[in-house]
């Protein structure tokens, strides 16, 4: 079966209506998810960036972040199925945490390798593996590479539509990341100032900047960025996640690959196209 053209606007409206009737508030779940993620970020920031304890906490908070992200998607999957998902769903990723970590590492490795060739192959690779985690969430019994190969088949012909979906939420994404962009800009400016000061242009450089990251400590910036992201995300993140899962369901249907796909096409992913085409 060929990839179908998805009515993005209609799907968004359908998901908004669905979320409005959810038994467990999607905004409350988003606050819990991002609130816990912020706590992890604060712990990592306060631990500093040197020493074995700091390294251990950085790794631990990253892994816990993966579990929380999986739990939030599982909540959205339950909403789409009309099922009740409690707040504890956020921690369901612990039941298959080993495969979850392994899949994230393998995906990062492959995408990084493609990115070394050029930016565009790296972007395409990221879209190829877009549904790999969803396959694992639905069926934790599959292997890491089965999840990846299923995603390759499912996204064939849908990469451009997924790209357009991301573009449609670009405004929300930029708004949510505004403090992060400001912090990065100030940090870059201070780095430039320090470099110019080293070669004797410090006086000129300092007259060009009126703001500084020193206005807040690092933990203050982390708190500001996290709270801002949370405040913005409650308005779009649940809908965006459910819409993307809608794309996933449609891709499963047309490819015949994945949990609940057409039985006569369940095994086609094993010999599916393994190229960068079908964007």
C-alpha positions in Angstrom: 0.0 0.0 0.0 1.1 3.5 -0.7 1.5 6.3 1.8 -1.7 8.4 2.1 -2.0 12.1 2.3 -2.9 13.1 5.9 -5.4 15.9 6.6 -3.3 17.6 9.3 -5.8 20.3 10.2 -8.6 17.8 10.7 -6.4 15.5 12.7 -5.4 18.3 15.0 -9.1 19.3 15.6 -10.0 15.6 16.3 -7.2 15.3 18.8 -8.3 18.5 20.6 -11.8 17.2 20.9 -10.5 13.9 22.2 -8.3 15.5 24.8 -11.1 17.7 26.0 -13.0 14.5 27.1 -9.9 12.8 28.7 -10.6 11.6 32.2 -7.2 12.6 33.4 -6.5 16.2 32.4 -3.8 16.4 29.7 -2.7 19.8 31.1 -2.2 18.2 34.6 -0.3 15.3 33.1 1.9 17.8 31.2 2.6 19.8 34.3 3.6 16.6 36.2 5.8 15.4 33.3 7.6 18.7 32.8 7.7 19.5 36.5 9.5 16.3 37.2 11.8 16.9 34.2 12.6 20.3 35.7 13.4 18.8 39.1 15.9 16.4 37.3 17.4 19.4 35.4 17.8 21.3 38.7 19.5 18.4 40.4 21.9 18.0 37.4 22.7 21.8 37.4 23.2 22.0 41.2 25.6 19.0 41.1 28.0 21.1 38.9 30.0 19.8 36.0 33.0 18.2 37.5 33.7 15.0 39.5 32.4 11.5 39.4 29.3 12.4 41.4 28.4 15.1 38.9 28.9 12.6 35.9 26.8 10.0 37.7 23.9 12.4 38.4 24.0 13.7 34.7 23.7 10.1 33.4 21.0 9.2 36.0 18.9 12.3 35.3 19.2 11.7 31.5 18.0 8.1 31.9 15.1 9.1 34.2 14.2 11.8 31.6 13.9 9.0 28.9 11.5 7.1 31.2 9.3 10.1 31.9 9.2 10.9 28.1 8.1 7.3 27.4 5.4 7.6 30.1 4.0 10.7 28.6 3.7 9.1 25.2 2.1 6.0 26.8 -0.5 8.4 28.4 -1.3 9.9 25.0 -1.5 6.5 23.4 -4.1 5.5 26.1 -6.1 8.7 25.4 -6.2 7.9 21.7 -7.6 4.5 22.5 -10.2 5.9 24.8 -8.6 4.3 27.8 -8.1 5.8 31.2 -4.5 6.5 32.0 -3.6 7.5 35.6 -0.7 9.8 36.6 1.4 6.7 37.5 1.4 5.9 33.7 4.3 8.4 33.6 6.5 5.8 35.2 5.5 2.8 33.0 8.7 3.1 31.1 10.6 1.5 34.0 9.1 -1.9 33.0 11.3 -1.9 29.8 14.0 0.6 30.8 16.8 -1.5 29.4 15.5 -1.6 25.9 14.4 2.0 26.1 18.0 3.1 27.0 19.4 0.8 24.3 17.1 2.1 21.6 17.9 5.7 22.4 21.6 5.1 22.3 21.4 3.2 19.0 19.2 5.9 17.4 21.6 8.6 18.5 24.6 6.7 17.2 23.0 6.1 13.7 21.7 9.7 13.4 25.1 11.1 14.4 26.8 8.9 11.8 24.5 10.1 9.0 24.9 13.7 10.2 28.7 13.4 9.7 28.1 13.1 6.0 26.0 16.3 5.8 23.2 18.0 7.7 20.4 16.8 5.3 21.2 13.0 5.6 21.2 13.4 9.4 17.8 15.1 9.3 16.4 12.3 7.0 17.8 9.7 9.3 16.1 11.3 12.3 12.7 11.0 10.5 13.4 7.4 9.4 13.6 6.4 13.1 10.8 8.7 14.2 8.5 5.8 15.1 11.0 3.4 16.5 10.3 4.4 20.1 6.6 4.2 19.5 7.0 0.6 18.3 8.8 -0.3 21.5 6.2 1.4 23.7 3.5 -0.6 22.0 5.3 -3.8 22.1 8.2 -3.9 24.6 8.8 -7.6 23.6 10.5 -6.6 20.3 14.2 -6.0 20.0 15.9 -2.6 19.5 16.7 -3.3 15.9 13.2 -4.7 15.2 11.8 -1.3 16.4 14.3 0.5 14.1 13.5 -1.6 11.0 9.8 -1.2 11.6 10.2 2.5 11.7 12.1 2.5 8.4 9.2 0.8 6.7 6.5 2.9 8.5 8.0 6.3 7.7 8.6 5.4 4.0 6.6 8.1 2.2 5.7 10.0 5.3 8.9 11.8 6.2 7.9 15.0 4.3 4.5 15.0 6.0 6.1 14.6 9.4 8.4 17.5 8.5 5.4 19.7 7.7 3.8 18.7 11.0 6.9 19.9 12.8 6.9 23.1 10.9 3.2 23.7 11.8 4.3 23.7 15.5 7.5 25.7 14.9 6.0 28.9 16.5 5.1 27.0 19.7 8.5 25.4 19.8 10.4 28.7 19.4 8.1 30.3 22.0 8.8 27.5 24.5 12.5 27.8 23.9 12.8 31.6 24.1 14.6 31.7 27.5 17.0 29.0 26.3 17.8 31.0 23.1 18.4 34.1 25.2 20.7 32.3 27.5 22.6 30.7 24.6 22.9 34.1 23.0 24.2 35.8 26.2 26.6 32.9 26.8 28.0 33.2 23.2 28.3 37.0 23.7 30.3 36.5 26.9 32.5 34.0 25.3 33.2 36.4 22.5 33.9 39.2 25.0 36.4 37.0 26.9 38.2 36.2 23.6 38.4 39.8 22.6 39.6 40.7 26.1 42.4 38.2 25.8 43.7 40.0 22.7 43.3 43.5 24.1 39.9 44.5 22.9 38.0 44.0 26.2 37.1 47.7 26.7 35.4 47.8 23.2 33.7 44.5 23.7 32.2 45.3 27.1 30.5 48.4 25.7 28.6 46.2 23.2 26.6 44.1 25.7 24.1 45.4 28.2 22.9 42.0 29.5 24.8 39.2 31.1 24.2 35.6 32.2 25.5 36.8 35.6 22.1 38.5 36.1 21.0 35.0 37.3 23.0 32.1 38.6 23.1 29.0 36.4 20.4 27.3 38.5 18.3 30.4 38.2 18.5 30.2 34.4 17.6 26.5 34.5 14.6 27.2 36.7 13.5 30.1 34.4 13.8 28.0 31.3 12.0 25.0 32.8 9.1 27.0 34.2 8.7 29.0 30.9 8.7 25.8 28.9 6.1 24.3 31.2 3.9 27.3 31.0 3.9 27.2 27.1 3.8 23.5 26.7 0.5 22.9 28.5 -1.2 24.7 25.5 0.2 22.6 22.7 2.3 19.5 23.8 -0.6 17.0 24.5 -2.2 17.9 21.2 1.1 17.7 19.2 1.9 14.3 20.8 -1.5 12.9 20.0 -1.4 14.2 16.4 2.0 12.6 15.9 0.6 9.3 17.2 -2.2 9.7 14.7 0.5 9.8 11.9 2.0 6.7 13.5 -1.3 4.9 13.4 -1.9 5.8 9.7 1.6 4.8 8.8 1.1 1.4 10.4 -2.1 0.9 8.5 -0.7 1.8 5.1 2.6 -0.1 5.6 1.1 -3.1 7.3 3.8 -2.9 10.0 3.3 -2.7 13.7 0.9 -3.5 16.5 -2.6 -3.9 15.1 -1.5 -3.6 11.4 -3.1 -5.7 8.7 -2.1 -9.4 9.3 -1.3 -10.0 5.6 1.3 -7.4 5.7 2.8 -7.9 9.2 6.1 -9.3 8.0 6.8 -6.9 5.1 9.0 -4.7 7.2 11.7 -7.4 7.5 12.6 -7.0 3.8 11.4 -3.4 3.5 13.4 -0.6 1.8 16.5 0.3 3.6 17.4 3.5 1.8 17.0 7.2 2.4 14.2 7.6 -0.2 10.5 8.0 0.3 10.9 11.4 2.0 
